[in-house]
Amino acid sequence: MLRIAVLGCGRIGRMHASNIAAHPRAALAGVFDVHEPAADEVAERLGVRKFPSVAAVLASSEVDAVLIATSTPTHADLVEQAVAAGKPVLCEKPIDLSFARVEACAQKIAGAATPVMLGFVRRFDAGHRAVRDAVHAGAIGDLHQVVITSRDPGMAPTAYIEASGGIFRDVTIHDFDMARFVLGEEPTEVTAVGSRLVDPELMARCEDWDTVSVVLKTPSGRQCIINNSRRAVFGYDQRVEAFGSAGMAISENRRPHMMTIHGATATGSGAPLLNFFIDRYAEAFAAEIGAFVDAIEKGWPAEVGFEDGRRALLLAEAAIRAVAEGRTVRTSEIG
């Protein structure tokens, strides 16, 4: 039974804590949050210990591993501290908003045997993974294009947007990782455009975009087209398509159920899409915990490691530069 402590008891930390507590091969060792009422609520609800500090978590002989779900600016520091303490880590994305800080963290933990896994949960979605497996098995022939659609159901709170690091680091970073996952080859060229169509005033103030499109190209010529929006009025729009010389594989949106109504005024009318990322990826989040437990108990490499997080952020930085300069950016220009 792997004993995992959760650092951070906000929305995603609460979800992770519940998933760990429910997992048959994991145990929730305790929680910590700088906002004590949040930690109190989770600790009381799940019947676990509330740690007084990060140092207490990392020093505890009753903690085998840690899950980092704190605010993004703390991630790199906590990864370094956990690795120094010999505690395996599952860290939410991104590692940091600064690529230079991620590079420094990579250097600091280089050579350490302590596993570090990144929380790119979409890799664990059964549909998305089946697309990747079909591609790698040759079921669609030679891969030509990957198309990833990722649209939020609505704008996040203003305070969140202001601190998010921008859409490419906050939203598209998941899609950059998914692109690498499916393509099986590192993109080396990034072209991107951004628009302010949902909330122009807020986006201008934040120097951000709410509507973006990205084209990635690999050395062999494979393409990945990513489209994002901060608002899709019909729900949480999450689709992955792989197109090849012999066919196509598609991972579709998720709904509460698949029943449809066919009548005189409408055909194929169905339930609305799931409207929240925790609902859409509920099974994937649980599978992610299982993969973390497997990596530690069986000595396997983390399925989504630190380098995957670094490379996803590298693509985000290239996209930001591509929009700013109106040109295609080679990843070698970033790092």
C-alpha positions in Angstrom: 0.0 0.0 0.0 1.7 3.2 -1.2 1.1 6.0 1.3 0.8 9.3 -0.6 0.5 12.8 1.0 -1.2 15.6 -1.0 0.2 19.1 -1.0 -2.5 21.6 -1.9 -6.2 21.3 -1.0 -7.8 23.4 -3.7 -10.2 22.1 -6.3 -7.8 19.7 -8.0 -6.0 18.7 -4.7 -9.3 17.7 -3.1 -10.1 15.5 -6.1 -6.7 13.9 -6.0 -7.0 13.3 -2.3 -10.3 11.5 -2.7 -8.9 9.4 -5.6 -6.0 8.3 -3.5 -8.2 7.5 -0.6 -10.4 5.3 -2.9 -7.5 3.6 -4.7 -7.1 -0.1 -3.7 -3.3 0.1 -3.8 -2.8 3.5 -2.3 -3.5 5.2 1.0 -3.9 8.9 1.7 -1.2 9.6 4.3 -2.3 13.2 5.0 -2.7 16.6 3.5 -1.2 20.1 3.7 -2.2 23.5 2.5 -1.0 26.9 3.5 -4.7 27.8 3.8 -5.5 25.8 6.8 -9.3 25.7 6.5 -8.9 24.0 3.1 -6.6 21.3 4.7 -9.0 21.0 7.7 -11.9 20.3 5.4 -10.2 17.6 3.4 -8.5 16.0 6.4 -11.8 15.8 8.3 -13.8 14.5 5.4 -11.4 11.7 4.5 -10.3 11.0 8.1 -6.6 11.7 7.6 -3.8 13.7 9.2 -3.3 17.4 8.5 0.4 18.1 8.3 1.6 21.5 9.7 4.2 22.1 7.0 5.8 20.8 3.8 8.9 20.0 5.9 6.8 17.8 8.2 5.4 15.9 5.2 8.8 15.3 3.7 10.3 14.3 7.0 7.5 11.8 7.9 8.4 8.1 7.8 4.6 7.5 7.2 4.7 9.2 3.8 6.1 7.2 0.9 5.3 9.7 -1.9 3.8 13.1 -2.5 1.3 14.6 -4.9 1.9 18.3 -5.6 -1.4 20.2 -6.3 -0.3 23.6 -5.0 -0.2 26.8 -7.0 2.0 26.7 -10.1 4.8 29.0 -8.8 5.5 26.5 -6.0 5.8 23.4 -8.2 9.5 23.5 -9.0 10.6 24.3 -5.5 8.5 21.4 -4.1 9.7 19.0 -6.7 13.3 19.8 -5.8 12.5 19.4 -2.1 10.7 16.1 -2.5 13.5 14.7 -4.7 16.1 15.8 -2.1 14.0 14.0 0.6 13.8 10.8 -1.6 10.0 11.0 -1.9 8.6 10.1 -5.4 6.5 12.9 -6.8 3.4 13.3 -8.9 3.2 17.0 -9.8 0.4 18.8 -11.5 1.3 20.6 -14.7 3.0 22.9 -15.5 6.3 22.5 -13.7 6.6 26.3 -13.8 5.5 29.2 -16.0 9.2 30.1 -16.6 11.1 27.8 -19.0 14.4 29.0 -17.4 13.1 27.9 -14.0 12.2 24.5 -15.4 15.7 24.1 -16.9 17.2 25.0 -13.5 15.0 22.4 -11.8 16.0 19.8 -14.3 19.6 20.4 -13.6 19.1 20.3 -9.8 17.3 16.9 -9.9 19.5 15.4 -12.7 20.8 12.0 -11.7 18.4 11.5 -8.8 16.8 8.0 -8.7 13.6 9.4 -7.2 10.7 9.1 -9.7 9.0 12.3 -10.9 5.7 12.0 -12.8 3.9 14.9 -14.4 0.1 15.3 -14.3 -0.8 15.2 -18.0 -4.0 13.3 -17.2 -5.3 13.2 -20.8 -2.8 10.5 -21.6 -4.8 8.3 -19.3 -8.1 8.9 -21.0 -9.2 5.5 -22.6 -10.3 7.1 -25.8 -7.2 9.3 -26.4 -5.0 6.4 -25.4 -6.8 4.1 -27.9 -6.1 6.6 -30.7 -2.4 6.6 -29.8 -2.3 2.8 -29.7 -4.0 2.6 -33.1 -1.4 4.9 -34.6 1.5 3.0 -33.1 0.0 -0.3 -34.1 -0.2 0.9 -37.8 -4.0 0.5 -37.8 -4.4 3.8 -39.8 -1.3 3.3 -42.0 1.3 6.0 -42.1 0.3 8.9 -39.8 -0.2 12.2 -41.7 -2.1 14.5 -39.3 -3.3 14.8 -35.7 -6.1 17.2 -35.0 -6.7 18.1 -31.3 -9.7 20.2 -30.2 -9.7 21.5 -26.7 -12.3 24.1 -25.7 -13.3 25.1 -22.2 -17.1 25.5 -21.5 -16.6 29.0 -20.2 -14.0 31.6 -19.1 -12.3 30.9 -15.8 -12.5 33.5 -13.1 -10.5 36.7 -13.8 -8.1 36.1 -11.0 -7.2 32.7 -12.4 -6.8 34.0 -15.9 -4.5 36.8 -14.6 -2.2 34.3 -12.9 -2.4 31.4 -15.4 0.6 32.3 -17.5 -1.6 32.6 -20.6 -3.6 30.2 -22.7 -0.6 28.4 -24.2 1.0 27.5 -20.8 -2.4 26.9 -19.1 -4.7 25.2 -21.7 -2.7 24.3 -24.8 0.1 22.7 -22.7 -2.1 19.6 -22.3 -2.5 19.5 -26.1 1.2 19.9 -26.7 1.7 16.8 -24.5 -1.1 14.9 -26.3 0.5 15.9 -29.7 3.8 14.4 -28.6 2.0 11.3 -27.2 0.2 10.5 -30.5 2.7 11.7 -33.0 5.5 9.5 -31.7 8.0 12.1 -33.0 9.1 15.4 -31.6 7.7 18.6 -33.3 10.4 20.9 -34.4 8.4 23.7 -36.0 5.6 25.7 -34.4 3.2 28.1 -36.1 0.4 29.8 -34.1 -2.2 32.6 -34.3 -4.2 34.1 -31.4 -7.4 36.2 -31.3 -9.4 38.0 -28.6 -13.0 37.1 -29.4 -14.5 35.9 -26.1 -13.4 38.7 -23.7 -11.3 41.2 -25.7 -10.9 43.6 -22.8 -9.7 41.0 -20.3 -7.4 39.4 -22.8 -5.9 42.7 -23.8 -5.2 43.6 -20.2 -3.6 40.2 -19.6 -1.7 40.3 -23.0 -3.3 36.9 -23.6 -5.6 35.2 -26.2 -8.9 33.4 -25.7 -9.0 31.8 -29.2 -5.9 30.1 -30.6 -4.8 27.7 -33.4 -1.4 26.0 -33.6 0.3 23.9 -36.3 3.1 21.7 -35.2 5.4 20.0 -37.8 7.8 17.1 -37.2 11.1 16.4 -39.1 9.3 13.7 -41.2 6.5 16.2 -42.1 3.8 14.9 -39.8 1.4 17.7 -38.7 -0.6 18.4 -35.6 -3.3 21.0 -35.7 -4.5 22.3 -32.3 -7.5 24.6 -31.8 -8.4 26.1 -28.4 -11.1 28.4 -27.1 -11.8 29.7 -23.6 -15.6 29.3 -24.2 -17.7 26.6 -25.9 -21.3 27.2 -25.1 -22.2 23.5 -25.7 -19.8 22.1 -23.0 -16.3 20.8 -22.5 -15.1 20.1 -26.1 -12.4 17.4 -26.1 -11.6 15.5 -29.3 -8.5 13.8 -30.7 -8.3 12.7 -34.4 -5.4 10.9 -36.1 -5.5 10.7 -39.9 -3.3 8.3 -41.9 -2.7 6.7 -45.2 -5.1 3.8 -44.4 -7.8 5.5 -42.3 -8.6 7.5 -39.3 -8.9 7.1 -35.5 -11.1 9.4 -33.4 -11.6 9.9 -29.7 -14.9 11.8 -29.3 -16.5 14.0 -26.7 -18.0 12.5 -23.5 -21.6 12.8 -22.4 -23.5 11.7 -19.3 -25.1 9.0 -21.5 -25.2 8.1 -25.2 -29.0 8.0 -25.7 -30.3 10.2 -28.5 -33.8 11.3 -29.5 -35.1 11.1 -33.1 -38.3 12.9 -33.9 -40.2 15.1 -36.3 -38.3 18.3 -35.4 -34.8 16.9 -34.6 -32.7 13.9 -35.3 -30.0 12.6 -33.1 -30.6 15.1 -30.3 -28.5 14.0 -27.3 -27.5 15.0 -23.8 -25.2 18.0 -23.5 -21.4 17.4 -23.2 -19.9 17.1 -19.8 -19.2 20.6 -18.5 -16.2 20.3 -16.1 -12.8 18.8 -16.6 -12.9 16.7 -13.4 -16.1 15.1 -14.7 -14.8 14.6 -18.3 -11.5 13.0 -17.1 -12.8 11.3 -13.9 -11.6 7.9 -15.0 -8.4 9.2 -16.4 -7.5 10.9 -13.1 -8.1 7.6 -11.3 -6.0 5.8 -13.8 -3.2 8.4 -13.4 -3.0 7.5 -9.7 -2.7 3.8 -10.6 0.1 4.5 -13.1 2.0 6.4 -10.3 1.6 3.5 -7.9 2.8 1.1 -10.6 5.9 3.2 -11.4 6.9 3.2 -7.7 6.0 -0.3 -6.7 7.3 -2.0 -9.8 10.3 0.2 -10.4 9.0 1.3 -13.8 9.9 4.7 -15.4 7.2 7.3 -14.8 4.9 7.1 -17.9 4.9 10.9 -18.0 8.2 12.2 -16.7 9.8 15.5 -15.9 11.2 15.7 -19.5 7.7 15.4 -20.9 6.7 18.5 -18.8 9.8 20.4 -20.0 9.1 19.6 -23.7 5.4 20.6 -23.4 6.4 23.9 -21.9 9.1 24.3 -24.7 6.3 24.0 -27.3 4.2 26.6 -25.4 7.1 29.0 -25.4 7.6 28.5 -29.1 3.9 29.1 -29.7 4.0 32.4 -27.7 6.9 33.6 -29.8 5.2 32.5 -33.0 2.1 34.6 -32.2 4.2 37.6 -31.1 6.5 37.6 -34.1 4.0 36.3 -36.7 6.3 33.6 -38.0 7.1 29.9 -37.7 9.4 29.2 -34.7 11.8 26.3 -34.6 12.0 24.6 -31.2 15.8 24.8 -31.3 15.4 28.6 -30.8 13.9 28.0 -27.4 16.0 25.2 -25.9 
